[in-house]
Amino acid sequence: MAYYSIEDMNKVGLNPYEAIIVAAQHARNINSQRLAQIERLEEDPSIMIDPRKITMVALKEVIEGKVQFKRSDSHQ
């Protein structure tokens, strides 16, 4: 299993709490896409479904900067 440190999260400008929130939202999107693929699996058995854990994929993509996010500074 991959390990991501706090320094990895800081590189993309997130504190650990923000990184987890962004990753959780991204994981929900990935899960929706996978569910849609599973539904289409009967029609097209050649569809490949990624076997990796959704949460780890989401966190990795957040840390690699593949996920766009915007801070809302409404708590001022």
C-alpha positions in Angstrom: 0.0 0.0 0.0 1.2 3.5 -0.8 2.1 5.9 1.9 1.6 9.7 1.5 3.3 12.0 4.0 2.2 15.4 5.2 5.0 16.9 3.1 3.5 15.4 0.0 0.2 17.2 0.8 2.0 20.5 1.5 3.6 20.3 -2.0 0.2 20.9 -3.6 -0.7 23.6 -1.1 -3.1 21.6 1.2 -3.0 20.9 4.8 -3.8 17.2 5.7 -7.4 18.0 6.6 -8.0 19.8 3.3 -6.3 17.0 1.4 -8.6 14.4 2.9 -11.7 16.5 2.2 -10.7 17.0 -1.5 -9.7 13.4 -1.8 -13.1 12.2 -0.4 -15.0 14.3 -2.8 -12.9 13.1 -5.7 -13.4 9.5 -4.5 -17.1 9.9 -4.7 -16.7 11.0 -8.3 -14.5 8.1 -9.1 -17.0 5.7 -7.5 -19.9 7.2 -9.6 -17.8 6.6 -12.7 -17.1 3.0 -11.7 -20.7 2.3 -11.0 -21.6 3.5 -14.4 -19.0 1.2 -15.9 -20.4 -1.7 -14.0 -23.9 -1.0 -15.3 -22.5 -1.0 -18.9 -20.5 -4.2 -18.3 -23.4 -6.4 -19.5 -23.7 -4.5 -22.8 -19.9 -4.4 -23.4 -17.9 -7.1 -21.5 -14.6 -5.6 -22.8 -14.9 -2.7 -20.3 -11.9 -2.7 -17.9 -12.6 -1.7 -14.3 -9.7 -0.5 -12.3 -9.3 -2.9 -9.3 -7.4 -0.4 -7.1 -9.0 1.1 -4.0 -10.9 4.2 -4.8 -9.7 6.1 -1.8 -6.1 5.5 -2.6 -6.5 6.5 -6.2 -8.2 9.7 -5.2 -5.6 10.6 -2.6 -2.8 9.9 -5.1 -4.4 12.0 -7.8 -4.9 14.9 -5.3 -1.2 14.7 -4.3 0.0 14.5 -7.9 -2.0 17.7 -8.7 -4.4 16.0 -11.1 -7.4 17.2 -9.2 -8.6 20.8 -9.4 -9.8 22.3 -6.2 -10.7 25.8 -5.0 -10.6 27.1 -1.5 -13.6 28.9 -0.1 -12.5 31.4 2.5 -15.9 31.9 3.9 -14.8 31.3 7.5 -13.1 34.8 7.8 
